[in-house]
């Protein structure tokens, strides 16, 4: 192929580009047409394949034609894109806004599910005469363990379960339950006592159903003649109000150092209604907390007459209750602040 033939191909590519771009009004389409001509596989690149075989005196003529056509194409693309941008700016400036129209409504937030559940639980117990009591999250060894009949060698004192406060010489801990609030309440005054103690507690657990930090509610009732029947009736009232009137409870014998007798509290499986399923491991019930009659040793530590009063106590995790009622499968969702999850409630 001669130099003149290559020059003709280059000029034809320029004319072809001018025809193709004539009616284009879209920036993306203009850029695609430029790439079709000037790209690595474009028509100009095809015309230049024979350049290496030309005699040296002919190459400057071909190079000059190439630069001229290429410059013309690039200038035209820049001009057209500038015109498109100018038109868009004019349209934007000509737009009229009615400033008297109401503004877009601002999205309003709502209470976190955990706060909603806590308020609901508090209201359920207020209905039957209980008061809400609170206490510090950093507790003494006496309030968290000793007064609750936990000797120094009890497993709950093991470092794998408890966070100890540095500099406290083993006497200060992050509370592992809200039972210290019960102790402080009994130390503060004589019976009768009817309280619930909601609050954050800390344990060295971390898996899909356990968290190093979670929220617990404990209940304490102390008076003359309080019986195990009162305990069961209170539990049944709460479960009916929280889960529905068709959900029953089951109490299984267990052991806790601060109650005697003690029981694990189970509720009828919310998913199979007692028929047995994968969630309840075919038992028909789900474990939700612990309960029992207050151990006389706890009364003695608080200065109560163990022969004059009786009482019951129980506790449960609020997140656990919410996971069962709302079908949440990972406790960490309560604390991650994911708006997609929070907006469901």
Secondary structure, 3 states (H helix, E strand, C coil): CCHHHHHHHHHHHHHHHHHHHCCCCCHHHHHHHHHHHHCCCCHHHHHCCCHHHCCHHHHHHHHHHHHHHHHHHHHHHHHHHHHHHHHHHHHHHHCCCCCCCCCCCCCCCCCCHHHHHHHHHHHHHHCCCCEECCCCCEEEHHHHCHHHCCCCCCHHHCCCCCCECCCCCCCEEECCCCHHHHHHHHHHCCCCEEEEEEEEEECCCCECCECCEEEEEEEEEEECCCCHHHHHHHHHHHHHHHHCCCCCEEEEEEEECCEEEEEEEEEECCCCCCCCCCCCCCCCEEEEEEEEEECHHHHHHHCCCCCCCEEEEEEEEHHHHHHHHHCCCCHHHHCCCCHHHHCCC
